[in-house]
Amino acid sequence: MADSTGFLKHERALPPRRPVNVRILDWKDVYLSRQNGEDAVFPVPAVRQQAARCMDCGIPFCHHGCPLGNLIPEWNDLARRDDWTEAIERLHATNNFPEFTGKLCPAPCEGSCVLNLQESPVTIKQIEWEIIDQAFQRDLVRPVPPQEHTGKKVAVIGSGPAGLAAAQQLTRAGHDVTVFERADRVGGLLRYGIPEFKMEKAVLDRRLDQMRAEGTRFVTGVEVGSGRDGDLTVEQLRSEYDAVVLAGGATIGRDLPAPGRELAGIHLAMEYLPFGNRQALGELDEPPIDAKGKHVVIIGGGDTGADCLGTAHRQGALSVTQLEIMPAPPDRRADNNPWPTYPMVMRVSSAHEEGGERLYSVNTERFLGDEQGNVRALLIHDVERVDGRFQKVEGTERELPADLVFLAMGFTGAQRAGLVDALGVELDARGGIARDGEFMSTVPGVFVAGDMGRGQSLIVWAIAEGRAAAGAVDTWLTGSSMLPRPVTPTAVALH
């Protein structure tokens, strides 16, 4: 039984981040960690004390905030009792990769925690990370190979969180699973989209080692259906595999077709971030897109923009300004954003803590260039909402100096050219791949998981979709399945 008065005894507390003036000099995790050999870590007793704040509510709204259906009160109490063996069993029962979500998820579970009625939720995300960290330290994370093999072959296209979750579930169900990744290394956005300072790639690699030991096969440097020599054709894909899971993500970035867009120095965020990750991993000394010594402007105020911000800091940008067309979020929940929905409030990420300026309610009118065709500034103006539409505030035009501009305004859907067109699957109105209630596309035997069907979303939704799609594939191949299906293709977050 949980400590029903723990939340009265202990205040919410989180582990410290490394000092800004130190961490911007390297690419390591922004948090102090045992793995990096730092002394001032958040001690285990402090985490157990935080776990004691969980009240084991009669109706645990944290379950509903998380699409994975994580058994949060259960493993909170097991962490409180110092029972890490049982804690990781309960955590792994619903989440293949708690080390990913413990680092990268914005924690909608905390937004729906009953204690968030007082704006002091249980530190669920940190407790989750501690459980998986303790599990790896204690050798509790071991391969779980299948006890029987079905003889069925499944191809998973894409090695991001949705693809990896589907692959691990299907491998453990006894299928012969091959994951195809067009990049040179496995991980999708986890590898080259998420900066090293948010999640070190050693965290990813140790989980991939487990998956290989279980029997999952990874093939890199192959873009299925591209039509290039050496790549797998769609005909080969369909003839060699009994089922296909498309998990390639929503990779088409939203562009900004303003005058001057053709100027040199304007890039989509995902043209920039992979080079930053390669630089962090020592694979590049001089990345082709480098913020060093430049005035940087980031258009878009979300997580991708913050990733660009932190990367630019570490490359030595002279200044960084982040633009957002929406108004600044409030410091506390608005009346139309009640608990237990996700709180749309002002947040300061580690990258924002490191510097830069954020401008809200501004729009880019045009890009201005120099005589050599390079971007030199943005012409911006303030906006206001009138009848639900943004309108220019006259007299607010001004120039914002910029040597480098990153467009981080989200993603519009799956890449059509190549595999999607060659398969002949239909798309939905939002640019994702259409699918039925069993995660199957309009082509029999071709399933869709993650952002490729849902559109851009959170890592917990990607993992949940990968798990659910695996259950649907297993049923289609064998007639029944014991694999869990935490979400449906049309499930949405609390709102």
N, C-alpha and C positions, 0 to 999 in steps of 0.2 A: 504494500500500500504506500502511495506517495506521502510525502510530508505535507499535510494539508495546510500548514502554516508557514511553509518555507518562504513564500512570497512576502510574508510580513517580516521575516527575519533578515532577508538578504535583498540588497538592491541589485538591479540589473547591472552587469559589468561585462566588458569585452576585453580580449587580449590587446596589448598595445601594438601599434604599428611602429616600424623602424623610423628613426628620425628622418625627416624629409631631406635634410642636407646630406644625409648618408645614402639613402636609398636611391636618389636620382643619379647617383654616380655608378650604379650597377643595374642589373636586370633581375636581381633575385626577388623572391616573394616580399611584398611590402610588410608582411607580418613577421615578427620575431618567431623563429622556429627552431625546434630541436635539430632538424635535418641540416640546417645551416650552421649549427654549432654555437648559436647565440645563448648567452647565459640567462638573460632576462625574459624568460618565456612565461606564458600564463600557466601556472602550475596546475597539475591534475586536481588537487583538492579544491581549487577555485572553480574548475569546471563542474565538479561534483556539487559544489555549493549552488552553482547556477541551475543545475539539473533539479535540485531540491525545490526550486521555485515553481516547478510544474505542479498543478493542483490535481491532475488526473480527473479532469472535469467529467461530469456525467454525460454531457454532449461535447466531445472534443472538436471544436470548430477547426482546429488546426488540421484535422484529417480532411476537411472539405476544402481548405485553402490549398492543399497539395494534391495535384492530379495523380501522383504516384500512390496516394492512400497510405503514406508512411504511418507506422504505428507509433506515433511520437510520444504519447504519455508512457507507453510501455518501455521504450528504450531510454527515455529520460530517467525513469525510476531505476532501471538497471544500471545506468551510469552513476546515479546517486549512490547506489549500493556497491559500487566498485566491481560490478560483475560484467566485465568487458566481453567475455565469451558469449553469454546470452544476449548482451546488447547488440553485438554484431550479427548474431543470428536473426534477431528481430529486424534489424536495419536492412540486412541483405534480403530479407523475405519480400520486400517491396521495391528495393532500389539496387540495381546492379552496380552502380558507380557512385556511392555516397561521397567519395573523395572529390568527384567533379562537382556535384551539387553543393557540397560543403564549402567549396571555394567560389563557385560561380553563380549560384542561384540567388536571386534577390529576396528569397525567403517569403513567399506569400503565406506560408504557414505562420510566420510570426505576425503578419498583418491580421490574421484571423484568430490569433491566440486571445483567450478571454482576458488575459492581463493587459492586452493592448487597449482595452476599454479605458485603462489608466495610462496608456502610452508607455508601458514598461513591460513588453512581452518577454516571455522566456527566450533565452538566447539559443533557440533550437538549432540554428545553422552551425554555431560554434560547437555545440554538444555533438552534433552529427559528425563534424570533422574530428573531434577528439575520439569518438568511438572507432572510426575507421583508422585513424592514426595509431591508436592503441592496438587495434587488430593486426595491422601490418607489423608493428614492433614485436608483438607476441606470437607471430607466425600463425595467426588464426585465419589468414586469407590464403587459401590453398586451391589448387585446381579442382574442379568438380566435373570430371569427364563423364560422358553418358554411360550408363550400365548396359544399354542395348543400342544397336544401330538399326535404323530403319531402311537403309539403302537408298534413301531419297537425297537428291542433291539440290541445294539452294544457293543461289547467287544473291549477295547483298551488294548493291551499288551505292557506294558512299560509306566513309568510315568515321562520320561524326557520331554524336551521342545516340541518335536514333538508330543508325546502322549498327553500331557496336552492341547496343542493347538487344536488337533483334537477332544479331548473330550469336551472341552468347546464349540467349534463351533457346534458339533453334539447335545450336550445337549440343546443349545439355539435354535436349529432347531426343537426341540420337540421330539428327540429320547431318549430312556432310556439307558443311557451310564454307563457302569461299567469299571473302570480302574483297571487292575491287575498289581501288582508290587511284584516281588519276594523278595525284601529287606523288612526289618521290618518297614520302613517308606517311605512315598511317595516322589518322586522327582528325582529318577534316578541319573544321574551324577550331577544334581543341588544339590542334598542332600549330597552325599558321594564322589563325584569326585571333585567338585569345593570347594576349601578351604574356610573356614569361613572368612578369611581376605580379600577375593575377593568379596564375597557376603554372608552376614550374613543370616542364615537360617530363621530368623524372616521375612525376605523379601519374601521368598518362602511360609512360612506358612500363611501369611495374604492373599495371592492370593488363596491358597488352601481352605481357609475358604470361600472365595467368591464362588468358584466352588461347594463346598458342599452345600451352600445355594441355588445355582441354580438347584441342583438336581443330579449332578454328584456323582456317588458312587465309593469309593475307597476300594479295597481289597488288603491288604498287606500280605507278608509272603506266597504267593502262586506263584509257578513257573508252569505255564500252560504247560502241555505236558511232564513234567519231568519223569512221571512214578512212582513217590513216593506216598506213602499213604497220603491222605489229599489234594494233589494237584489236580487241575482240569485237567481232561483228554481232549484230542483233540476231542473225540467223544462227550463229554459233551459240550465242547465249541461250536461245530458246531450245535448241536441239540438245545441248549438253546439260541443262538444268531443269529440274522438275518444277521449280517455282523461282520467282524473282522478286526481291524486295527493293524498291526504289527508295533510297534514303539520301539523295544527293543535295538536299537542302534547298532553300530559296536564295539562289546565288546572284540573281539579277538585281544590282543595286539601283536605287531610285536616283535618277539623274536630275540636273537642274538646267533646263534649256534656256538659260538667260543669255542675252547678248554678251559675247566675249567668251562663251564657254570653250571655244576652240583654242584659247591661249595656253601656252605651255605653263606648267606648274599647277594645273587644276586636275585633281585625281579623285576617283572614287576611293572610299576608305579601304576597301578590300584590295585595291591595287597597292596600297601603302603598307598595311599591317603585316602581310607575310614577309616583306623585306625586313621590317623591324624585328620580327621573330627570328629570322635567319641571322640577323646581326647579333641578337641576344645569345643565340646558340653557338656563335663563333663561326658560322658558315659564310658570313659576309663581312669584310672589313669596311667596305664603302658601298652601302646600299644605293641602288639607282635612284631612289627617292629618299632624300635625306633632309631633315629639318635643321641641321646644324647651321647656326648663324643666320637663321631666317625668321621673318615675321610670318607666323602661321595663323590661318583662319580655318576653323572647323565649322561647317554648316550642318547642324543637327545636334540636339542636346541629349541624346540617349547614351546607352552603354557603349555603342560602337564609337561615338564621338569621344567619350571619356577614354577609351582605349587608344585612340589617336592622340589625345591630349597627353597621357602618360608616356607614350612612346616618344612624342616630340620633346618632352621635358628631358628624357634620357639621352636624346641625340644632341641636345644643346641648342634648342631654339632660342632666338632672342626674345620673342614674345609669342604667346598663344592666346587667341580669342575664340571663344565658342559661341556661335549664334543659334538662337532658337526662335522660331516664329510664334510659338505659344507664349502666353504670359508666364511669369515666374510662379511656380507652385506655391501654395500657402505653407506656412510652417506647421500648421495643424490641419486635421481633416476638415474639409468643407462639409456643409450640411448635406450635399448631394453625394457624398462619398462616405457613407456610414460604415462602422464596423459591422460585419467581419469582412467587408470587401478590402481589396488591396489599397493601402493608404497612398493616395497621390499627393505626396508632400515633398517639400524641398529636401534634397539629399546632397551630402558632400561625399563624393567617392574619394578614394585614395589619390587619384589623379588630380581632382579639384583641390584637394588639400595641398598639393605640391605647387600650385600656382596657376596662373592664367586668369583670364577675365571671362565672365559669362554675361552675354547680352540677351535679354528676352524681348519678345514682341518686336522683332526686327525682321525685315525681309531684304533679300538681295535683289536689287533692281538690275544691275549689270556688272560684269567684270571689266576692269580697265587694264589696258596693257601698255607696255613700253614700245619703243621703236623696234626692238628685236623680237617682238611677238610673245614676250613673257608677261604673265600677270604681275601687276604692280599694286593693285588696290581693288576694293569692292565699293561700289556705290550702293549704300544701304539707306533704308528709311524705316521709321517706326510704323507699326500697324496697330489697329484696334478692331475688335469684333463688332460688326454691325449686322443685325439680323442673321447671325450665324456665319458670316463671311468676313474674311480679313479685308480691311480697307486701309489704304495709305493715309497716314497723318501728314497732311500737307505742311511743307516748311521744315521737315525733319531730315531731308536728304543730307548725306555726308559721306566722305570717303574714309575707308578703313584700309590702311596699308597692308599689303599681303604679298609675300614672295612665294607662298605655297598655300594652296587651298585644298582641303579634304571635304568631300561630300559624304556625309554620314547620316543620311535621311531615311534609312531603312532599306528594305528589299521588296521587290514587286512580284517575285514568283520564281518558279523553276526555269532553268535554262531549257529552251525548246530545241535549239539546234543540236543535231546529233542524236543522242539516245531517245529522247522523248518523241521527236518527229519520226524517227525510224521505227519505234515500237507502234506508233499509231494510237497512243492513248489520248483520250479527250481531256481537255482542260476545263476548269471551272471559271466562273466569272472573275475571280480574283487572280487568275494566272497560275493557280496550283493545279496539280493533277487530280482530276475528278475520281472519286472512289465511292464504293457503296458502304453499307454498314459493317462489312467484313474486311475493310481496308483494301479491297480489291479494286483495281482500275477497271476501265472498260475493256481491257484485254484480259481474258481468263488466265489465271496463273501469275499475273503481274500485280503485286501488292505495293502499297505506298505508305511510308511512315515518316513522321516528322514534318519539318518545314516544307518539304516538297509537296505535301498535300495540305497541311494546315496553314501554311504561310508562316512568316517569321514569328517566332515565339520563344518561350523560355526553355532552358535546358531540361527542367523537370518535365515539361510537356513532350520534349523530344524523346527522353528516356521512356516515359509512360507510353507514348505511341509505339516506340520500338518493341516494348514488351507486349502491348496489345496486338500489334500486327503479327508478331511471332506466334501468338496463340491462334490467330486466324489462319496463318499459313500451315501450322501444325494440324489444325482441324481439316483443312482442305486436302492435305497430303495423306492423312491417316484416318480421317473420319471422326476423330474425337481428339480432345486435348485436355491436359491438366494444367497447361500454362495459364497464368493469370492474365486478365484483360482489364487493366485499371481504368481505361478510358475508351470511349467510342470515338469515331472520326468526327462527330459533330459536337462533342462535349466542349463546354466553354468554362472559363474561370468564373468564380463568384463575381457578380456585378449587380 
